[in-house]
Amino acid sequence: MFKQKYFIDIHKGITPLFIISLIFFFDQWDNQIALLYLSLHGTYGLLWITKSYIYPDKQWESRVSIFYGLLIWCSLSLYWLSPYLIVTNTNILPIFEDPPFIYFSICISMYILGIFLHFTSDMQKYIYLKLKPGVLITDYMFSKVRNTNYLGEFFIYLGFVLLACDWLPLLALLLFIIIVWIPNMIKKDKSLSRYNNFKDYKSKTKIFFPFLY
């Protein structure tokens, strides 16, 4: 039995190496979108490992079997669809043939916004639980949305997958949200329902996306 974090951290850590390998194998060093993708997803992988070391999430401390760990790997590997399509210049379900430059600027902006939401909220949660264990977190990054960290990840990965200009990575992200994220958010709500003030907190916040869900 191994901790979930080991499978997740290793996968995210080798992601920049995987992208570099793709670029090297297909000789795409002049592919500007591939290099842009490498800079974004590559730095995210390194930031994730750093976060896991400095302020780990207790959710990923649980132990799982090798089989479940491999399932985690297969699931996370869906995120490698984007760099593969970009590096190989493949369009399976194209969104744009030749997107304007502002399109890529928006992708970068979503990534930056997502990094802020994800890592800041995780930092608040980690410190809050250290200083006030057993107290429901209802303020700052969690005052409007109960899963700000997932909202941040949504913007991060949306910025990634849109760079491929293909619907297939978007469908993979949607599948991940439906199968993994939403059940985890529902499970979290059930866990937080043990707090006396959760009902009031729930009525004033959204589970995932501000003003919508």
Biotite code that builds the C-alpha atoms (Angstrom):
import biotite.structure as struc

atoms = struc.array([
    struc.Atom([0.000, 0.000, 0.000], chain_id="A", res_id=1, res_name="MET", atom_name="CA", element="C"),
    struc.Atom([1.307, 3.424, -0.990], chain_id="A", res_id=2, res_name="PHE", atom_name="CA", element="C"),
    struc.Atom([0.110, 6.963, -0.382], chain_id="A", res_id=3, res_name="LYS", atom_name="CA", element="C"),
    struc.Atom([-1.957, 8.462, -3.210], chain_id="A", res_id=4, res_name="GLN", atom_name="CA", element="C"),
    struc.Atom([0.334, 11.477, -3.226], chain_id="A", res_id=5, res_name="LYS", atom_name="CA", element="C"),
    struc.Atom([3.268, 9.386, -4.455], chain_id="A", res_id=6, res_name="TYR", atom_name="CA", element="C"),
    struc.Atom([1.457, 8.425, -7.662], chain_id="A", res_id=7, res_name="PHE", atom_name="CA", element="C"),
    struc.Atom([0.095, 11.933, -8.198], chain_id="A", res_id=8, res_name="ILE", atom_name="CA", element="C"),
    struc.Atom([3.341, 13.754, -7.410], chain_id="A", res_id=9, res_name="ASP", atom_name="CA", element="C"),
    struc.Atom([5.492, 11.510, -9.599], chain_id="A", res_id=10, res_name="ILE", atom_name="CA", element="C"),
    struc.Atom([3.085, 11.824, -12.526], chain_id="A", res_id=11, res_name="HIS", atom_name="CA", element="C"),
    struc.Atom([2.926, 15.615, -12.272], chain_id="A", res_id=12, res_name="LYS", atom_name="CA", element="C"),
    struc.Atom([6.695, 15.740, -11.790], chain_id="A", res_id=13, res_name="GLY", atom_name="CA", element="C"),
    struc.Atom([7.504, 13.825, -14.964], chain_id="A", res_id=14, res_name="ILE", atom_name="CA", element="C"),
    struc.Atom([4.985, 15.773, -17.062], chain_id="A", res_id=15, res_name="THR", atom_name="CA", element="C"),
    struc.Atom([7.579, 18.386, -18.163], chain_id="A", res_id=16, res_name="PRO", atom_name="CA", element="C"),
    struc.Atom([9.967, 15.532, -19.026], chain_id="A", res_id=17, res_name="LEU", atom_name="CA", element="C"),
    struc.Atom([7.206, 13.857, -21.044], chain_id="A", res_id=18, res_name="PHE", atom_name="CA", element="C"),
    struc.Atom([6.538, 17.068, -22.983], chain_id="A", res_id=19, res_name="ILE", atom_name="CA", element="C"),
    struc.Atom([10.259, 17.650, -23.618], chain_id="A", res_id=20, res_name="ILE", atom_name="CA", element="C"),
    struc.Atom([10.542, 14.053, -24.836], chain_id="A", res_id=21, res_name="SER", atom_name="CA", element="C"),
    struc.Atom([7.676, 14.628, -27.268], chain_id="A", res_id=22, res_name="LEU", atom_name="CA", element="C"),
    struc.Atom([9.280, 17.812, -28.561], chain_id="A", res_id=23, res_name="ILE", atom_name="CA", element="C"),
    struc.Atom([12.624, 16.038, -28.956], chain_id="A", res_id=24, res_name="PHE", atom_name="CA", element="C"),
    struc.Atom([11.190, 12.919, -30.615], chain_id="A", res_id=25, res_name="PHE", atom_name="CA", element="C"),
    struc.Atom([9.126, 14.884, -33.145], chain_id="A", res_id=26, res_name="PHE", atom_name="CA", element="C"),
    struc.Atom([11.813, 17.576, -33.512], chain_id="A", res_id=27, res_name="ASP", atom_name="CA", element="C"),
    struc.Atom([9.414, 20.387, -32.685], chain_id="A", res_id=28, res_name="GLN", atom_name="CA", element="C"),
    struc.Atom([11.808, 22.887, -31.072], chain_id="A", res_id=29, res_name="TRP", atom_name="CA", element="C"),
    struc.Atom([10.454, 25.589, -33.392], chain_id="A", res_id=30, res_name="ASP", atom_name="CA", element="C"),
    struc.Atom([6.847, 24.851, -32.369], chain_id="A", res_id=31, res_name="ASN", atom_name="CA", element="C"),
    struc.Atom([6.053, 27.946, -30.319], chain_id="A", res_id=32, res_name="GLN", atom_name="CA", element="C"),
    struc.Atom([2.763, 26.593, -28.945], chain_id="A", res_id=33, res_name="ILE", atom_name="CA", element="C"),
    struc.Atom([4.507, 23.408, -27.787], chain_id="A", res_id=34, res_name="ALA", atom_name="CA", element="C"),
    struc.Atom([7.147, 25.451, -25.958], chain_id="A", res_id=35, res_name="LEU", atom_name="CA", element="C"),
    struc.Atom([4.441, 27.656, -24.454], chain_id="A", res_id=36, res_name="LEU", atom_name="CA", element="C"),
    struc.Atom([2.597, 24.559, -23.278], chain_id="A", res_id=37, res_name="TYR", atom_name="CA", element="C"),
    struc.Atom([5.816, 23.196, -21.790], chain_id="A", res_id=38, res_name="LEU", atom_name="CA", element="C"),
    struc.Atom([6.384, 26.401, -19.826], chain_id="A", res_id=39, res_name="SER", atom_name="CA", element="C"),
    struc.Atom([2.843, 26.368, -18.405], chain_id="A", res_id=40, res_name="LEU", atom_name="CA", element="C"),
    struc.Atom([2.209, 22.699, -17.666], chain_id="A", res_id=41, res_name="HIS", atom_name="CA", element="C"),
    struc.Atom([5.853, 22.099, -16.808], chain_id="A", res_id=42, res_name="GLY", atom_name="CA", element="C"),
    struc.Atom([5.954, 24.815, -14.157], chain_id="A", res_id=43, res_name="THR", atom_name="CA", element="C"),
    struc.Atom([2.608, 23.638, -12.784], chain_id="A", res_id=44, res_name="TYR", atom_name="CA", element="C"),
    struc.Atom([4.029, 20.159, -12.243], chain_id="A", res_id=45, res_name="GLY", atom_name="CA", element="C"),
    struc.Atom([7.027, 21.571, -10.377], chain_id="A", res_id=46, res_name="LEU", atom_name="CA", element="C"),
    struc.Atom([4.812, 23.888, -8.318], chain_id="A", res_id=47, res_name="LEU", atom_name="CA", element="C"),
    struc.Atom([2.567, 20.954, -7.399], chain_id="A", res_id=48, res_name="TRP", atom_name="CA", element="C"),
    struc.Atom([5.518, 18.927, -6.099], chain_id="A", res_id=49, res_name="ILE", atom_name="CA", element="C"),
    struc.Atom([6.745, 21.939, -4.120], chain_id="A", res_id=50, res_name="THR", atom_name="CA", element="C"),
    struc.Atom([3.279, 22.429, -2.632], chain_id="A", res_id=51, res_name="LYS", atom_name="CA", element="C"),
    struc.Atom([3.031, 18.737, -1.792], chain_id="A", res_id=52, res_name="SER", atom_name="CA", element="C"),
    struc.Atom([6.306, 18.968, 0.114], chain_id="A", res_id=53, res_name="TYR", atom_name="CA", element="C"),
    struc.Atom([5.687, 22.283, 1.940], chain_id="A", res_id=54, res_name="ILE", atom_name="CA", element="C"),
    struc.Atom([1.952, 22.115, 2.645], chain_id="A", res_id=55, res_name="TYR", atom_name="CA", element="C"),
    struc.Atom([0.553, 18.699, 1.635], chain_id="A", res_id=56, res_name="PRO", atom_name="CA", element="C"),
    struc.Atom([-3.152, 17.998, 1.282], chain_id="A", res_id=57, res_name="ASP", atom_name="CA", element="C"),
    struc.Atom([-4.374, 15.405, 3.772], chain_id="A", res_id=58, res_name="LYS", atom_name="CA", element="C"),
    struc.Atom([-6.753, 14.072, 1.118], chain_id="A", res_id=59, res_name="GLN", atom_name="CA", element="C"),
    struc.Atom([-3.815, 12.537, -0.760], chain_id="A", res_id=60, res_name="TRP", atom_name="CA", element="C"),
    struc.Atom([-2.198, 10.998, 2.327], chain_id="A", res_id=61, res_name="GLU", atom_name="CA", element="C"),
    struc.Atom([-4.485, 7.952, 2.269], chain_id="A", res_id=62, res_name="SER", atom_name="CA", element="C"),
    struc.Atom([-2.913, 4.668, 1.209], chain_id="A", res_id=63, res_name="ARG", atom_name="CA", element="C"),
    struc.Atom([-3.997, 2.812, -1.926], chain_id="A", res_id=64, res_name="VAL", atom_name="CA", element="C"),
    struc.Atom([-3.076, -0.377, -3.742], chain_id="A", res_id=65, res_name="SER", atom_name="CA", element="C"),
    struc.Atom([-0.740, -0.544, -6.728], chain_id="A", res_id=66, res_name="ILE", atom_name="CA", element="C"),
    struc.Atom([-3.776, -1.213, -8.943], chain_id="A", res_id=67, res_name="PHE", atom_name="CA", element="C"),
    struc.Atom([-5.523, 1.943, -7.737], chain_id="A", res_id=68, res_name="TYR", atom_name="CA", element="C"),
    struc.Atom([-2.280, 3.859, -8.133], chain_id="A", res_id=69, res_name="GLY", atom_name="CA", element="C"),
    struc.Atom([-2.049, 2.753, -11.757], chain_id="A", res_id=70, res_name="LEU", atom_name="CA", element="C"),
    struc.Atom([-5.651, 3.837, -12.229], chain_id="A", res_id=71, res_name="LEU", atom_name="CA", element="C"),
    struc.Atom([-4.650, 7.287, -10.955], chain_id="A", res_id=72, res_name="ILE", atom_name="CA", element="C"),
    struc.Atom([-1.824, 7.325, -13.488], chain_id="A", res_id=73, res_name="TRP", atom_name="CA", element="C"),
    struc.Atom([-4.137, 6.398, -16.361], chain_id="A", res_id=74, res_name="CYS", atom_name="CA", element="C"),
    struc.Atom([-6.606, 9.089, -15.324], chain_id="A", res_id=75, res_name="SER", atom_name="CA", element="C"),
    struc.Atom([-3.968, 11.811, -15.040], chain_id="A", res_id=76, res_name="LEU", atom_name="CA", element="C"),
    struc.Atom([-2.492, 10.771, -18.377], chain_id="A", res_id=77, res_name="SER", atom_name="CA", element="C"),
    struc.Atom([-5.633, 12.088, -20.066], chain_id="A", res_id=78, res_name="LEU", atom_name="CA", element="C"),
    struc.Atom([-4.084, 15.515, -19.514], chain_id="A", res_id=79, res_name="TYR", atom_name="CA", element="C"),
    struc.Atom([-1.228, 14.475, -21.817], chain_id="A", res_id=80, res_name="TRP", atom_name="CA", element="C"),
    struc.Atom([-3.586, 14.528, -24.800], chain_id="A", res_id=81, res_name="LEU", atom_name="CA", element="C"),
    struc.Atom([-3.065, 18.269, -25.262], chain_id="A", res_id=82, res_name="SER", atom_name="CA", element="C"),
    struc.Atom([0.735, 18.258, -25.540], chain_id="A", res_id=83, res_name="PRO", atom_name="CA", element="C"),
    struc.Atom([0.615, 15.236, -27.850], chain_id="A", res_id=84, res_name="TYR", atom_name="CA", element="C"),
    struc.Atom([-1.830, 16.953, -30.208], chain_id="A", res_id=85, res_name="LEU", atom_name="CA", element="C"),
    struc.Atom([0.152, 20.193, -30.099], chain_id="A", res_id=86, res_name="ILE", atom_name="CA", element="C"),
    struc.Atom([3.560, 18.613, -30.695], chain_id="A", res_id=87, res_name="VAL", atom_name="CA", element="C"),
    struc.Atom([2.339, 16.296, -33.458], chain_id="A", res_id=88, res_name="THR", atom_name="CA", element="C"),
    struc.Atom([0.241, 19.062, -35.073], chain_id="A", res_id=89, res_name="ASN", atom_name="CA", element="C"),
    struc.Atom([-2.778, 16.766, -34.941], chain_id="A", res_id=90, res_name="THR", atom_name="CA", element="C"),
    struc.Atom([-6.381, 17.972, -35.002], chain_id="A", res_id=91, res_name="ASN", atom_name="CA", element="C"),
    struc.Atom([-8.932, 15.267, -34.243], chain_id="A", res_id=92, res_name="ILE", atom_name="CA", element="C"),
    struc.Atom([-11.900, 17.477, -33.335], chain_id="A", res_id=93, res_name="LEU", atom_name="CA", element="C"),
    struc.Atom([-10.586, 20.963, -34.168], chain_id="A", res_id=94, res_name="PRO", atom_name="CA", element="C"),
    struc.Atom([-11.954, 24.085, -32.481], chain_id="A", res_id=95, res_name="ILE", atom_name="CA", element="C"),
    struc.Atom([-9.888, 26.550, -34.522], chain_id="A", res_id=96, res_name="PHE", atom_name="CA", element="C"),
    struc.Atom([-7.725, 26.082, -37.571], chain_id="A", res_id=97, res_name="GLU", atom_name="CA", element="C"),
    struc.Atom([-5.734, 29.275, -37.014], chain_id="A", res_id=98, res_name="ASP", atom_name="CA", element="C"),
    struc.Atom([-6.703, 30.976, -33.722], chain_id="A", res_id=99, res_name="PRO", atom_name="CA", element="C"),
    struc.Atom([-5.868, 34.663, -33.197], chain_id="A", res_id=100, res_name="PRO", atom_name="CA", element="C"),
    struc.Atom([-3.034, 35.575, -30.839], chain_id="A", res_id=101, res_name="PHE", atom_name="CA", element="C"),
    struc.Atom([-5.491, 36.886, -28.238], chain_id="A", res_id=102, res_name="ILE", atom_name="CA", element="C"),
    struc.Atom([-6.812, 33.329, -27.900], chain_id="A", res_id=103, res_name="TYR", atom_name="CA", element="C"),
    struc.Atom([-3.475, 32.164, -26.507], chain_id="A", res_id=104, res_name="PHE", atom_name="CA", element="C"),
    struc.Atom([-3.277, 35.259, -24.295], chain_id="A", res_id=105, res_name="SER", atom_name="CA", element="C"),
    struc.Atom([-6.597, 34.252, -22.730], chain_id="A", res_id=106, res_name="ILE", atom_name="CA", element="C"),
    struc.Atom([-5.286, 30.718, -22.131], chain_id="A", res_id=107, res_name="CYS", atom_name="CA", element="C"),
    struc.Atom([-2.260, 32.115, -20.292], chain_id="A", res_id=108, res_name="ILE", atom_name="CA", element="C"),
    struc.Atom([-4.468, 34.447, -18.242], chain_id="A", res_id=109, res_name="SER", atom_name="CA", element="C"),
    struc.Atom([-6.707, 31.549, -17.190], chain_id="A", res_id=110, res_name="MET", atom_name="CA", element="C"),
    struc.Atom([-3.623, 29.581, -16.125], chain_id="A", res_id=111, res_name="TYR", atom_name="CA", element="C"),
    struc.Atom([-2.350, 32.472, -13.975], chain_id="A", res_id=112, res_name="ILE", atom_name="CA", element="C"),
    struc.Atom([-5.775, 32.978, -12.386], chain_id="A", res_id=113, res_name="LEU", atom_name="CA", element="C"),
    struc.Atom([-6.025, 29.253, -11.702], chain_id="A", res_id=114, res_name="GLY", atom_name="CA", element="C"),
    struc.Atom([-2.571, 29.111, -10.108], chain_id="A", res_id=115, res_name="ILE", atom_name="CA", element="C"),
    struc.Atom([-3.559, 31.914, -7.734], chain_id="A", res_id=116, res_name="PHE", atom_name="CA", element="C"),
    struc.Atom([-6.890, 30.365, -6.739], chain_id="A", res_id=117, res_name="LEU", atom_name="CA", element="C"),
    struc.Atom([-5.560, 26.835, -6.360], chain_id="A", res_id=118, res_name="HIS", atom_name="CA", element="C"),
    struc.Atom([-2.330, 27.387, -4.456], chain_id="A", res_id=119, res_name="PHE", atom_name="CA", element="C"),
    struc.Atom([-3.569, 30.267, -2.307], chain_id="A", res_id=120, res_name="THR", atom_name="CA", element="C"),
    struc.Atom([-6.669, 28.398, -1.161], chain_id="A", res_id=121, res_name="SER", atom_name="CA", element="C"),
    struc.Atom([-4.651, 25.254, -0.429], chain_id="A", res_id=122, res_name="ASP", atom_name="CA", element="C"),
    struc.Atom([-2.191, 27.325, 1.591], chain_id="A", res_id=123, res_name="MET", atom_name="CA", element="C"),
    struc.Atom([-5.021, 28.915, 3.588], chain_id="A", res_id=124, res_name="GLN", atom_name="CA", element="C"),
    struc.Atom([-6.584, 25.528, 4.274], chain_id="A", res_id=125, res_name="LYS", atom_name="CA", element="C"),
    struc.Atom([-3.279, 24.032, 5.417], chain_id="A", res_id=126, res_name="TYR", atom_name="CA", element="C"),
    struc.Atom([-2.431, 26.899, 7.801], chain_id="A", res_id=127, res_name="ILE", atom_name="CA", element="C"),
    struc.Atom([-6.004, 27.240, 9.064], chain_id="A", res_id=128, res_name="TYR", atom_name="CA", element="C"),
    struc.Atom([-6.193, 23.542, 9.985], chain_id="A", res_id=129, res_name="LEU", atom_name="CA", element="C"),
    struc.Atom([-2.848, 23.856, 11.758], chain_id="A", res_id=130, res_name="LYS", atom_name="CA", element="C"),
    struc.Atom([-3.904, 26.864, 13.821], chain_id="A", res_id=131, res_name="LEU", atom_name="CA", element="C"),
    struc.Atom([-7.595, 26.080, 14.287], chain_id="A", res_id=132, res_name="LYS", atom_name="CA", element="C"),
    struc.Atom([-8.125, 22.317, 13.997], chain_id="A", res_id=133, res_name="PRO", atom_name="CA", element="C"),
    struc.Atom([-11.747, 21.253, 14.128], chain_id="A", res_id=134, res_name="GLY", atom_name="CA", element="C"),
    struc.Atom([-13.064, 24.637, 12.963], chain_id="A", res_id=135, res_name="VAL", atom_name="CA", element="C"),
    struc.Atom([-14.960, 25.027, 9.677], chain_id="A", res_id=136, res_name="LEU", atom_name="CA", element="C"),
    struc.Atom([-13.188, 27.296, 7.173], chain_id="A", res_id=137, res_name="ILE", atom_name="CA", element="C"),
    struc.Atom([-15.692, 29.897, 5.979], chain_id="A", res_id=138, res_name="THR", atom_name="CA", element="C"),
    struc.Atom([-13.696, 33.030, 5.180], chain_id="A", res_id=139, res_name="ASP", atom_name="CA", element="C"),
    struc.Atom([-11.235, 34.552, 2.691], chain_id="A", res_id=140, res_name="TYR", atom_name="CA", element="C"),
    struc.Atom([-10.650, 32.123, -0.211], chain_id="A", res_id=141, res_name="MET", atom_name="CA", element="C"),
    struc.Atom([-13.616, 30.004, 0.897], chain_id="A", res_id=142, res_name="PHE", atom_name="CA", element="C"),
    struc.Atom([-16.095, 32.782, 1.624], chain_id="A", res_id=143, res_name="SER", atom_name="CA", element="C"),
    struc.Atom([-17.945, 32.452, -1.713], chain_id="A", res_id=144, res_name="LYS", atom_name="CA", element="C"),
    struc.Atom([-16.944, 29.036, -3.042], chain_id="A", res_id=145, res_name="VAL", atom_name="CA", element="C"),
    struc.Atom([-16.501, 25.886, -0.973], chain_id="A", res_id=146, res_name="ARG", atom_name="CA", element="C"),
    struc.Atom([-14.013, 24.324, -3.397], chain_id="A", res_id=147, res_name="ASN", atom_name="CA", element="C"),
    struc.Atom([-11.835, 27.213, -4.506], chain_id="A", res_id=148, res_name="THR", atom_name="CA", element="C"),
    struc.Atom([-8.914, 24.845, -5.047], chain_id="A", res_id=149, res_name="ASN", atom_name="CA", element="C"),
    struc.Atom([-10.907, 22.861, -7.613], chain_id="A", res_id=150, res_name="TYR", atom_name="CA", element="C"),
    struc.Atom([-12.019, 26.099, -9.260], chain_id="A", res_id=151, res_name="LEU", atom_name="CA", element="C"),
    struc.Atom([-8.357, 27.022, -9.569], chain_id="A", res_id=152, res_name="GLY", atom_name="CA", element="C"),
    struc.Atom([-7.514, 23.649, -11.093], chain_id="A", res_id=153, res_name="GLU", atom_name="CA", element="C"),
    struc.Atom([-10.374, 24.119, -13.541], chain_id="A", res_id=154, res_name="PHE", atom_name="CA", element="C"),
    struc.Atom([-8.879, 27.361, -14.862], chain_id="A", res_id=155, res_name="PHE", atom_name="CA", element="C"),
    struc.Atom([-5.381, 25.849, -14.896], chain_id="A", res_id=156, res_name="ILE", atom_name="CA", element="C"),
    struc.Atom([-6.381, 22.834, -16.969], chain_id="A", res_id=157, res_name="TYR", atom_name="CA", element="C"),
    struc.Atom([-8.782, 24.815, -19.139], chain_id="A", res_id=158, res_name="LEU", atom_name="CA", element="C"),
    struc.Atom([-5.862, 27.020, -20.080], chain_id="A", res_id=159, res_name="GLY", atom_name="CA", element="C"),
    struc.Atom([-3.856, 23.893, -20.926], chain_id="A", res_id=160, res_name="PHE", atom_name="CA", element="C"),
    struc.Atom([-6.418, 22.031, -22.994], chain_id="A", res_id=161, res_name="VAL", atom_name="CA", element="C"),
    struc.Atom([-7.530, 25.066, -24.992], chain_id="A", res_id=162, res_name="LEU", atom_name="CA", element="C"),
    struc.Atom([-3.980, 25.495, -26.279], chain_id="A", res_id=163, res_name="LEU", atom_name="CA", element="C"),
    struc.Atom([-4.493, 22.306, -28.297], chain_id="A", res_id=164, res_name="ALA", atom_name="CA", element="C"),
    struc.Atom([-7.395, 23.955, -30.175], chain_id="A", res_id=165, res_name="CYS", atom_name="CA", element="C"),
    struc.Atom([-9.143, 20.595, -30.161], chain_id="A", res_id=166, res_name="ASP", atom_name="CA", element="C"),
    struc.Atom([-12.351, 19.391, -28.505], chain_id="A", res_id=167, res_name="TRP", atom_name="CA", element="C"),
    struc.Atom([-10.874, 16.028, -27.459], chain_id="A", res_id=168, res_name="LEU", atom_name="CA", element="C"),
    struc.Atom([-8.796, 17.346, -24.504], chain_id="A", res_id=169, res_name="PRO", atom_name="CA", element="C"),
    struc.Atom([-11.807, 19.398, -23.436], chain_id="A", res_id=170, res_name="LEU", atom_name="CA", element="C"),
    struc.Atom([-13.925, 16.249, -23.362], chain_id="A", res_id=171, res_name="LEU", atom_name="CA", element="C"),
    struc.Atom([-11.215, 14.519, -21.314], chain_id="A", res_id=172, res_name="ALA", atom_name="CA", element="C"),
    struc.Atom([-11.252, 17.397, -18.810], chain_id="A", res_id=173, res_name="LEU", atom_name="CA", element="C"),
    struc.Atom([-15.046, 17.240, -18.617], chain_id="A", res_id=174, res_name="LEU", atom_name="CA", element="C"),
    struc.Atom([-14.845, 13.484, -17.994], chain_id="A", res_id=175, res_name="LEU", atom_name="CA", element="C"),
    struc.Atom([-12.356, 14.050, -15.176], chain_id="A", res_id=176, res_name="PHE", atom_name="CA", element="C"),
    struc.Atom([-14.585, 16.708, -13.599], chain_id="A", res_id=177, res_name="ILE", atom_name="CA", element="C"),
    struc.Atom([-17.650, 14.446, -13.710], chain_id="A", res_id=178, res_name="ILE", atom_name="CA", element="C"),
    struc.Atom([-15.944, 11.259, -12.516], chain_id="A", res_id=179, res_name="ILE", atom_name="CA", element="C"),
    struc.Atom([-13.435, 12.647, -9.994], chain_id="A", res_id=180, res_name="VAL", atom_name="CA", element="C"),
    struc.Atom([-13.958, 16.278, -9.030], chain_id="A", res_id=181, res_name="TRP", atom_name="CA", element="C"),
    struc.Atom([-17.718, 16.440, -8.508], chain_id="A", res_id=182, res_name="ILE", atom_name="CA", element="C"),
    struc.Atom([-17.887, 13.203, -6.436], chain_id="A", res_id=183, res_name="PRO", atom_name="CA", element="C"),
    struc.Atom([-15.001, 14.522, -4.301], chain_id="A", res_id=184, res_name="ASN", atom_name="CA", element="C"),
    struc.Atom([-16.805, 17.824, -3.771], chain_id="A", res_id=185, res_name="MET", atom_name="CA", element="C"),
    struc.Atom([-20.023, 16.041, -2.779], chain_id="A", res_id=186, res_name="ILE", atom_name="CA", element="C"),
    struc.Atom([-18.032, 13.794, -0.442], chain_id="A", res_id=187, res_name="LYS", atom_name="CA", element="C"),
    struc.Atom([-16.431, 16.875, 1.109], chain_id="A", res_id=188, res_name="LYS", atom_name="CA", element="C"),
    struc.Atom([-19.840, 18.485, 1.716], chain_id="A", res_id=189, res_name="ASP", atom_name="CA", element="C"),
    struc.Atom([-21.025, 15.353, 3.477], chain_id="A", res_id=190, res_name="LYS", atom_name="CA", element="C"),
    struc.Atom([-17.920, 15.402, 5.648], chain_id="A", res_id=191, res_name="SER", atom_name="CA", element="C"),
    struc.Atom([-18.336, 19.092, 6.506], chain_id="A", res_id=192, res_name="LEU", atom_name="CA", element="C"),
    struc.Atom([-21.990, 18.590, 7.419], chain_id="A", res_id=193, res_name="SER", atom_name="CA", element="C"),
    struc.Atom([-20.810, 17.464, 10.859], chain_id="A", res_id=194, res_name="ARG", atom_name="CA", element="C"),
    struc.Atom([-20.157, 21.109, 11.748], chain_id="A", res_id=195, res_name="TYR", atom_name="CA", element="C"),
    struc.Atom([-23.069, 22.959, 13.331], chain_id="A", res_id=196, res_name="ASN", atom_name="CA", element="C"),
    struc.Atom([-22.558, 26.059, 11.172], chain_id="A", res_id=197, res_name="ASN", atom_name="CA", element="C"),
    struc.Atom([-22.219, 24.174, 7.870], chain_id="A", res_id=198, res_name="PHE", atom_name="CA", element="C"),
    struc.Atom([-25.868, 24.542, 6.880], chain_id="A", res_id=199, res_name="LYS", atom_name="CA", element="C"),
    struc.Atom([-25.648, 28.327, 7.148], chain_id="A", res_id=200, res_name="ASP", atom_name="CA", element="C"),
    struc.Atom([-22.278, 28.373, 5.364], chain_id="A", res_id=201, res_name="TYR", atom_name="CA", element="C"),
    struc.Atom([-23.622, 26.171, 2.559], chain_id="A", res_id=202, res_name="LYS", atom_name="CA", element="C"),
    struc.Atom([-26.592, 28.492, 2.002], chain_id="A", res_id=203, res_name="SER", atom_name="CA", element="C"),
    struc.Atom([-24.226, 31.440, 1.428], chain_id="A", res_id=204, res_name="LYS", atom_name="CA", element="C"),
    struc.Atom([-21.743, 29.745, -0.897], chain_id="A", res_id=205, res_name="THR", atom_name="CA", element="C"),
    struc.Atom([-21.491, 27.784, -4.127], chain_id="A", res_id=206, res_name="LYS", atom_name="CA", element="C"),
    struc.Atom([-19.996, 24.324, -4.285], chain_id="A", res_id=207, res_name="ILE", atom_name="CA", element="C"),
    struc.Atom([-17.722, 24.972, -7.284], chain_id="A", res_id=208, res_name="PHE", atom_name="CA", element="C"),
    struc.Atom([-18.356, 27.968, -9.519], chain_id="A", res_id=209, res_name="PHE", atom_name="CA", element="C"),
    struc.Atom([-19.388, 31.438, -8.242], chain_id="A", res_id=210, res_name="PRO", atom_name="CA", element="C"),
    struc.Atom([-22.976, 32.412, -9.024], chain_id="A", res_id=211, res_name="PHE", atom_name="CA", element="C"),
    struc.Atom([-23.602, 29.185, -10.934], chain_id="A", res_id=212, res_name="LEU", atom_name="CA", element="C"),
    struc.Atom([-22.853, 25.951, -9.065], chain_id="A", res_id=213, res_name="TYR", atom_name="CA", element="C"),
])
